[in-house]
Amino acid sequence: MRPTAGVRRAASGWLRLQVEEATMQTPETIDPLWDIDEVSAYLKVPKRTLYRWRTQNYGPRGLRVGRHVRYRRSVVIDWVDLMEHIDDE
């Protein structure tokens, strides 16, 4: 079986992920995660609406971090831009 791209088997047999400098993120390039309160405030909708949207596969895509839901800031902003574009048509 061939290892996937970016993964090499070390001499000791352990798998080691090789990270290229081009993919390294600095604090300026990291897309912050918003919690449900921040997204609710940004969109001016109740938190309950966001939870309902998640069950209906609507709204900005969130991700689970343990027991919590988080949203990438860029995903929320892109979703709003998409909604504006759809409304314009």
GROMACS elastic network, one bead per residue, 0.5 to 0.9 nm:
[ bonds ]
;  ai    aj funct       b0    kb
    3     6     6  0.82117   500
    3     7     6  0.60558   500
    3     8     6  0.65344   500
    3     9     6  0.78196   500
    4     7     6  0.57227   500
    4     8     6  0.80527   500
    5     8     6  0.81593   500
    6    16     6  0.87634   500
    6    17     6  0.61101   500
    6    18     6  0.55284   500
    6    19     6  0.71501   500
    6    20     6  0.85185   500
    7    15     6  0.67914   500
    7    16     6  0.60526   500
    7    18     6  0.61490   500
    8    14     6  0.87031   500
    8    15     6  0.59946   500
    8    16     6  0.57649   500
    8    17     6  0.65915   500
    8    18     6  0.72834   500
    9    12     6  0.79321   500
    9    13     6  0.58336   500
    9    14     6  0.59499   500
    9    16     6  0.62870   500
    9    17     6  0.87903   500
   10    13     6  0.52918   500
   10    14     6  0.54744   500
   10    15     6  0.59338   500
   10    16     6  0.63588   500
   11    14     6  0.74731   500
   12    15     6  0.86920   500
   19    22     6  0.83680   500
   19    23     6  0.68828   500
   19    24     6  0.72732   500
   20    23     6  0.55685   500
   20    24     6  0.67844   500
   21    24     6  0.51821   500
   21    25     6  0.86648   500
   22    25     6  0.83104   500
   25    28     6  0.78290   500
   25    29     6  0.57608   500
   25    30     6  0.60580   500
   26    29     6  0.53482   500
   26    30     6  0.63378   500
   27    30     6  0.54103   500
   27    31     6  0.86950   500
   28    31     6  0.83536   500
   31    72     6  0.63451   500
   31    73     6  0.64516   500
   31    74     6  0.68082   500
   32    71     6  0.83766   500
   32    72     6  0.59882   500
   32    73     6  0.59218   500
   32    74     6  0.82466   500
   33    70     6  0.58593   500
   33    71     6  0.53163   500
   33    73     6  0.59608   500
   33    74     6  0.89953   500
   34    37     6  0.78286   500
   34    38     6  0.56883   500
   34    39     6  0.63316   500
   34    69     6  0.87721   500
   34    70     6  0.55529   500
   34    71     6  0.50472   500
   34    72     6  0.61106   500
   34    73     6  0.61549   500
   35    38     6  0.54431   500
   35    39     6  0.64466   500
   35    40     6  0.86172   500
   35    68     6  0.80475   500
   35    69     6  0.65806   500
   35    71     6  0.63964   500
   35    72     6  0.89714   500
   36    39     6  0.52278   500
   36    40     6  0.59507   500
   36    41     6  0.85430   500
   36    47     6  0.64584   500
   36    50     6  0.76345   500
   36    51     6  0.86910   500
   36    68     6  0.86660   500
   36    69     6  0.66928   500
   36    70     6  0.65902   500
   36    71     6  0.76224   500
   37    40     6  0.50423   500
   37    41     6  0.61272   500
   37    42     6  0.85757   500
   37    46     6  0.87730   500
   37    47     6  0.67576   500
   38    41     6  0.51428   500
   38    42     6  0.60981   500
   38    43     6  0.86028   500
   39    42     6  0.50070   500
   39    43     6  0.60211   500
   39    44     6  0.80516   500
   39    45     6  0.83994   500
   39    47     6  0.82575   500
   39    50     6  0.83753   500
   39    70     6  0.89199   500
   39    71     6  0.74922   500
   39    73     6  0.83847   500
   39    76     6  0.75270   500
   40    43     6  0.53376   500
   40    44     6  0.55418   500
   40    45     6  0.52160   500
   40    46     6  0.58358   500
   40    47     6  0.55506   500
   40    49     6  0.85409   500
   40    50     6  0.72237   500
   41    45     6  0.68726   500
   41    46     6  0.80912   500
   41    47     6  0.87409   500
   42    45     6  0.81016   500
   42    76     6  0.88857   500
   43    46     6  0.87188   500
   43    76     6  0.87006   500
   43    80     6  0.83194   500
   45    48     6  0.82802   500
   45    49     6  0.64960   500
   45    50     6  0.74879   500
   46    49     6  0.53054   500
   46    50     6  0.69099   500
   47    50     6  0.51651   500
   47    51     6  0.64372   500
   47    52     6  0.87122   500
   48    51     6  0.51142   500
   48    52     6  0.61668   500
   48    53     6  0.85822   500
   49    52     6  0.50241   500
   49    53     6  0.60568   500
   49    54     6  0.86313   500
   50    53     6  0.50265   500
   50    54     6  0.62949   500
   50    55     6  0.89229   500
   50    58     6  0.87608   500
   50    59     6  0.73447   500
   50    60     6  0.87460   500
   51    54     6  0.51679   500
   51    55     6  0.66907   500
   51    56     6  0.89333   500
   52    55     6  0.52705   500
   52    56     6  0.64244   500
   52    57     6  0.87484   500
   52    58     6  0.84782   500
   53    57     6  0.60004   500
   53    59     6  0.57468   500
   53    60     6  0.85717   500
   54    57     6  0.50919   500
   54    58     6  0.59886   500
   54    59     6  0.69699   500
   54    60     6  0.83623   500
   54    61     6  0.77311   500
   54    62     6  0.76936   500
   55    58     6  0.77158   500
   56    59     6  0.86252   500
   57    60     6  0.88053   500
   57    61     6  0.80524   500
   58    61     6  0.77893   500
   59    62     6  0.86586   500
   59    76     6  0.83238   500
   59    79     6  0.72051   500
   59    80     6  0.88854   500
   60    71     6  0.75502   500
   60    72     6  0.89046   500
   60    75     6  0.62917   500
   60    76     6  0.53011   500
   60    77     6  0.85332   500
   60    78     6  0.83248   500
   60    79     6  0.56539   500
   60    80     6  0.81891   500
   61    71     6  0.68322   500
   61    72     6  0.82960   500
   61    75     6  0.69171   500
   61    76     6  0.76343   500
   61    79     6  0.85231   500
   62    69     6  0.62356   500
   62    70     6  0.55559   500
   62    72     6  0.73086   500
   62    75     6  0.84596   500
   62    76     6  0.88019   500
   63    68     6  0.82357   500
   63    69     6  0.55542   500
   63    70     6  0.53392   500
   63    71     6  0.62514   500
   63    72     6  0.83873   500
   64    67     6  0.66039   500
   64    68     6  0.56111   500
   64    70     6  0.62386   500
   64    71     6  0.88321   500
   65    68     6  0.51719   500
   65    69     6  0.61106   500
   65    70     6  0.67030   500
   66    69     6  0.80816   500
   71    74     6  0.84932   500
   71    75     6  0.70445   500
   71    76     6  0.68976   500
   72    75     6  0.52632   500
   72    76     6  0.65254   500
   72    77     6  0.88463   500
   73    76     6  0.53087   500
   73    77     6  0.63086   500
   73    78     6  0.85953   500
   74    77     6  0.51361   500
   74    78     6  0.59312   500
   74    79     6  0.84373   500
   75    78     6  0.50778   500
   75    79     6  0.60262   500
   75    80     6  0.86518   500
   76    79     6  0.51250   500
   76    80     6  0.63630   500
   76    81     6  0.87449   500
   77    80     6  0.51661   500
   77    81     6  0.62903   500
   77    82     6  0.86746   500
   78    82     6  0.61333   500
   78    83     6  0.86417   500
   79    83     6  0.62084   500
   79    84     6  0.86795   500
   80    83     6  0.50582   500
   80    84     6  0.62977   500
   80    85     6  0.86899   500
   81    84     6  0.51125   500
   81    85     6  0.62765   500
   81    86     6  0.87351   500
   82    85     6  0.50134   500
   82    86     6  0.61762   500
   82    87     6  0.85944   500
   83    86     6  0.50822   500
   83    87     6  0.61394   500
   83    88     6  0.86342   500
   84    87     6  0.51354   500
   84    88     6  0.62643   500
   85    88     6  0.51539   500
   85    89     6  0.67465   500
   86    89     6  0.54749   500
